[in-house]
Amino acid sequence: MFDQGLNYFFDMLFGLNNQLVADMKWRYYCAKQLERLPHNFQERIKDTMILHSVSMEELERRKKAFMDMWGEMKPIIEKEVKMSFEEMLQIV
């Protein structure tokens, strides 16, 4: 599920920056070049992507890294589209 969540997150980042979404092979590299990114994007996205072990602690560590980035970007997206996240969920 992290993989799918990251795909949607990258889609959101490219859309927020008015850029075409890069091909899967180039997403991480191209995303680093975007103007509007979460703070410490490279470090936090790596924390989400890297799997050190298969354990509940590791799952929670990766989840926290991802949700911290999402939590930072959510109000920016809501302001950009002039709609709350909950309203967006009802539409899609």
Secondary structure, DSSP 4 states (H G I P E B T S, - for coil): -HHHHHHHHHHHHHHHTT-PPPPGGGHHHHHTT-SS--TTHHHHHHHHH----SSHHHHHHHHHHHHHHHHHHHHHHHHHHTS-HHHHHHH-
